[in-house]
Structures are given as C-alpha cells and as structure tokens.
Amino acid sequence: MDLTPALEIFIAEAGELLEQMEQSLLLLEHRPGDRELLDAVFRTAHTIKGSAGMFGFNTIVAHTHQLENLLDLVRAGEVALTPALSALLLRCGDHLGTLVTPAVDNLPLQPAVSAVGEALERELAQYLPALPNAVDRHSMAADVALLLASGAPPATPSAAALPTSLAADYAVFLASAEPALAQPAALVWRIALQFGADVLRNGMDPLSILHYLGTVGEIVNLTTLWGRLPPLVAMDPESCYLDVALELATTADRAVIDAVFDFIRDDCKIQLTPPSSQVRAQLADLAALPEGPSKLGEILVAAHALTDLELAAALAEQAAESRPPVAPGGPRPLGRILVDAGAVPEPVVDAALERQQQARLAKAQDSKLIRVDAEKLDQLITLVGELVIAGSGTFALAQHAKLGDIVESAAALLRLVEQVRDNALSLRMVPIAATFQRFQRVVRDVSLDLGKDIELVIAGAETELDKSVVERIGDPLMHLVRNAMDHGIENAARRLASGKPARAKISLNAYHDSGSIVIEVADDGGGLPLDKIRHKAIERGLLAASANPTPQEIQQLVFEAGFSTAEAVSNLSGRGVGMDVVRRSIETLRGMIEIDSTEGLGTLVRIRLPLTLAIIDGFMVGLGAARYVLPLDVVVECMELSEADRCFVSERGFINVRGAVLPVVRLRDAFALNDATEGAAAHAQGAVLSRRENIVVVRFGALKAGLVVDELFGEFQTVIKPLGKLFSYLQGISGSTILGSGEVALILDVPGLIKRVERTRPPGRVVA
C-alpha cells in the first residue's frame, strides 16, 4: 500500500495541531484557570499521539504519552500550571515538531535531537508522581486505583514505546503489583431499587434478588424506603411496595451488576450510580475513544458508561414521550432521560455531548474543505493567466473585425474569464492570522531573554492576501518585531521613570487600502534617536556633514546596508544586517516600507504590499508607440493637460487641481524617452510637432501624484510577468505583461514613481 498521501496529510495535520497547541499554551499563561484551553491542549496531544501510533512512529508516541500524563495531572489539579511548566510544555511541543520529519522519512534521530528529547523526559519526570501514573496514567484510565480495579494487569509496553529507564522501572512496578492485581480493590456502587407492584404476582421474590446481588459483591449498607407504602386499609397484600437504597462493594463492572435485574427489569425502576473513580474512568475512556460513533447513546456504550439494555430502555422512553399528546416542552433529550434515570452521571453525559459536537463539527469541516496541493493551485493560476491573455486577444480581434455579434460574444467570454480569474485568485487568498500568531511565541521567548515585560496586540488578523505574499512576508516581519523588542522597547525602570507603564506593547495590524494590504508594526518604546542616527550616518559617509535632512529622511537611513546604532552586538541585533534586507524583501514583492517615529513615544513601521502577485486589473496608457500598465486600484482620475499647464508643469513640477497642489512627473522625462527621430521627420515635412498629453492621477496610501502620458487606453486585465535579473536595475518598472496583440507592455511601479516625485518636488510643497 502506498502511504505517501496519508503521510502528507499526517505532516500537514501535525503542523496545524502543534500550532494550535502552542497558541493554547500561550493563552493559558494569561488564563491559567481556563479549563477549555487546557482540554484543548490535551486533545491536541492525544490526537497527535493517535495519528502517530497509526503509522508506528513510536518515538513521537512515547514523547506525547509522557506529555499526556503531565497534562492529565494538570487537568486533575494535582500539578499547578506555573510559568516554568508552561515553558516546558512549549519546548515539548517544539521537540514534537522536530520528530515529525525523521519519523516520516524513516531516518535516525540526530544526536542533538535525541539529547533534547532525553532532557525533556527528565524534566517531565520531575512533575510525575509514582511510576504507574507516569507510565500508564492515561491509557490505564486515570490512576492506579482504576488500574487495580480493572481485574487484569495491563500489557507491558514494547521497548520501542518507552525509554529504557522507564521500561525497566515499569517491569519492577508490575512485579510489585502482582498481589494487588490478583485481588483487585472493590469499588462501591450506589443502587436504588423501586420494585413494581406486580413483582409478587409475576412470581419474583424481591428478597431473592437482593440475596443474588450479594453474590456479585458485598452489600455494605441498605436502607428501606417507605414513601410508596399506602395506609393499612388501602394496602393490597399481593402488591409490592418495597423501595430500597443500598451500597454494593464489588469488583464487577456495570454490565455484571445490571444483569442481576434481568428478570425484573420490566417491573422495576433501577438506578445505578457508579463510584466517583468509575466516573473518572468513564471520562478517561471518552477522552481516549477513537473516531467512530456519532450518536450519544453509541458513544456512551463505547465508553462503557451505559449498557445496551439501558440505552434501549431510554430510547423506548423517549419514543413514548414523542407520541401524542406531547408535553408542551416536547420529549426530553436522550441525555436528560439518562441523567434523570440515574443511568449515567451528568458529567459523563456532558463530556459525551461535547465529543458528539466535536465529531459533528469535524465532519462538517471535512465536507466543506478539501486539501489541494499548492503546486496544482499555482498551475491553475498560470493557466488562468494564459486564458486572460487569450481572451483579451480574442476581444481585440473581434473589435478589429467590427462584427457586432462576434464582439458581443467575445465580451461575454471576457466577462466569464474575469469571474474565473477572480475565483481562482480567491483560492490563494489566506488570512494573515497564522503569520501574526507565530509572533506570540517569539515575543514571549525574546522578552524573557531580554528581561522585559512585553505584550503583543494583534488586530486585523482576518485580513486576506495572496498565499505567495504571506509565505514571503514572515521573515521581514520577524526582523521588525525583534528589532522593536531589542532597540525600541526600554527596560522597566526607564519606562517607569518616563511615566510609561512597565509593561510595553508591540502591535501588529493589517488592513486593506487602495487595492493594497497594509501591515503595521508599532511599539510604544523610545522611538528612533534622530541625532544619533544623523551622526552615525555622517561617520559612515551616508550623509554630508553640511546636510540638513528632514526627520523622515533621517528615519529612512536605518534601511541602509550595514547601518546600526547599537552600542553592542547581541544575539538579536546590532550587526547592521536586517533592515536593509527587510527593505529589499518588501521591494521584491512590489511593496514599499516607511517609518514614522516620535522620539520617546514609539515607532510605527508601515508596509504596503499588493494583494496578489499574479493577475490584476490594470489601466493602460501610451507613450509614443510604447504601452504601459498602471494597477487600476491606484488610479484616481484622468484629465487632459492643457497648453497653459504644460509650461507650468515643466517649470514648477506641480499643478493646481481644484485648489489642491498636485505634484506631477512626465513619464517621458522619467524614462528618458527620446523623440528626436519623430521630431526630425515632422520638421522635414514642414510641420510643427504637437502632442496631446493627459494626466493620470494616482494614489498610494496618503501620497498622491500626477503622471503625464500621451494616450489613455482604459481598463485592461493584466497578467503580471516578473522581470528577469537582467532588468532588475530598472527604476519605476515592477514587471511586464503580454497584450492581446502579443506585444509586451511594462507595468509601472507606482510607489517608486511617487517617491521620485517626492524627491524632486520643490521645497515647501506638500503632497495632496
């Protein structure tokens, strides 16, 4: 059998489960009493263990088994969830992640990984009490008492499933426990019997039933109840009015006890209340129950909390309540019938209902979701891109043929292609939540290393962007967050002295704006020291001593290669490597990064990225015979450039648009397009060269500018083709696309062009 697909699913699910475990543990540090979170961690570990056991990954099973034992103690309140224990559990989760790949690839563990595992086992052992609990607390149903009450010794784990030291100790335990296992401890059941009025008429003797019950165990307490006994004059000598409540000490299970009443079941009401340890055993059995039954009764029977006969009786009672006339509240739920009848304790029913709900949600989720190989998805996007190009070509040919029916058909086809494109791109859109949540652990660990109290606040985690962008934004964000913790956040004493709370805050936020996604990394630390940055830049020759840069220009210097103001090199930062890499990574994604810092108050780093790197709606313009494409989302409006404004633009670099100043750049000048040949030809014919020009107003974030072009061609579906390394030096160009005619058009880099306008605009002017 080829297990490759199943193993791929195991790897993916293990990664997701470990992420869930980490997030739950981080939340538990702030809410240590949250039972729901603790149960979620336990279920996650149990699921990983069960999945690994299916494939025979014994190393993962053994490590997760010990982790389960400790979590079981925490759930029982026997071990407190301290910060040290929380850190240990997080490290155990990390170690599980390192065990997955070697197990799947059937490779031996590296010595360093084995050493980490052994060290973690020693730390776990310090929290675990007696060896029976340490080895088989969960699998044997909760504690040693239940193990002894089971009536049979458990199977000895294989050597591969336990560390050598534990396997040896476990053998010692079994040898010492043999006498106790031979005579299991009795547990006390509480039984309430209400004999029916016709028991005597049907030839059954209640006392003989009680005597027979004594053969199953020892009746240690019996109380006769007189509630149903009528007055003497109304008493029927052939009717039975006996009710008893008793306690039975026995090693038998529920099925054996219940079988005592087989002959009188139809004439009596029987209520069996298991001992508290038996309830814990049933809860443990429910937690360990494999995927299977989805009905409440079937779940309880599988967990040995209910017999088939008791289930049948409860179902019959529910069916009787469903027959007319039905009570105003309707028939009782099965769980309520079982609790009212005393057949199953309420905590066990609640646990079974929770498991039933989880099974339903998992089934619904499985029916909604399907795993698709990312490579297949990329191939689909590529094919859709080619379809867009072919559709545009067909529409252009139809327009050229000037046949109305064909033009209408091609337009309908183009609309369908647009819908296919949008749906295909939406398949690659994923929330940025998973990327943001990774930093909970980073902030926790780094703040402990630095001795700083730092809180991470996340907003906009539901914001979606292209999966390819998400995969490439993680490292730049990591640099920014670590720099904020190391350089931006002051120590507690300095914060208190400046009137700030001792606990610092780092914020991650994401939102959509003008067809882009904006990601902000903010801190309430000391901000950027502008004077220090300026002096350092002068020392390194990045800035002339006589220069008088603006605060924004000084702040941008931190993105220069090798620039650092750190007094000492740490394991986090200080070598001048990182911020320049961040900028290059962002620019590679056709984005931009900017800093807004106030000294003493904090720093905000804002990243703008395109939503997708594949296909966009574009606006095509022309410069002479060349074609260029602007992302449609950044286009605000178009206007004709008058003769009067031409001279003004040439002299001043801006125009007045409805009372607002608009910086303008001529794309011909920006790209150094030479029209000497065109001018010479016109002069030879005695003509005066006159070109009509237009302004396309574009916006990127808070910045706005005008781009002067020759022609406007309107909207155009754009399949983005990246430029090769040979053209990486080009400024103002972010990619290329293929037109329907087969020609190549360049995609304009709007953020870069707006930056160029900012650098060349006259002093004192502001961007509208």
Secondary structure, 3 states (H helix, E strand, C coil): CCCHHHHHHHHHHHHHHHHHHHHHHHHHHHCCCCHHHHHHHHHHHHHHHHHHHHHCCHHHHHHHHHHHHHHHHHHCCCCCCCHHHHHHHHHHHHHHHHHHHHHHHCCCCCHHHHHHHHHHHHHHHHHCCCHHHHHHCCCCCCCHHHHHHCCCCCCCCCHHHCCHHHHHHHHHHHHHHHHHHHCCCCEEEEEEEEECCCCCCCCCCHHHHHHHHHHHCEEEEEEEECCCCCCHHHCCCCCCCCEEEEEEEECCCHHHHHHCCHHHHHHEEEEEECCHHHHHHHHHHHHHCCCCCCCHHHHHHHCCCCCHHHHHHHHHHHHHHHCCCCCCCCCCCHHHHHHHCCCCCHHHHHHHHHHHHHHHHHHHHHHHCCCCCHHHHHHHHHHHHHHHHHHHHHHHHHHHHCCHHHHHHHHHHHHHHHHHHHHHHHHCEEECHHHHHHHHHHHHHHHHHHCCCEEEEEECCCCEEEHHHHHHHHHHHHHHHHHHHHHHCCCHHHHHHCCCCCCEEEEEEEEEECCEEEEEEEECCCCCCHHHHHHHHHHCCCCCCCCCCCHHHHHHHHHCCCCCCCCCCCCCCCCCCCHHHHHHHHHHCCCEEEEEEECCCEEEEEEEEECCCCEEEEEEEEECCEEEEEEHHHEEEEEECCHHHHHHHHHHCEEEECCEEEEEEEHHHHCCCCCHHHHHHHHHCCCCCCCCCEEEEEEECCEEEEEEECEEEEEEEEECECCCHHHCCCCCEEEEEECCCCCEEEEECHHHHHHHHHHHCCCCCCCC
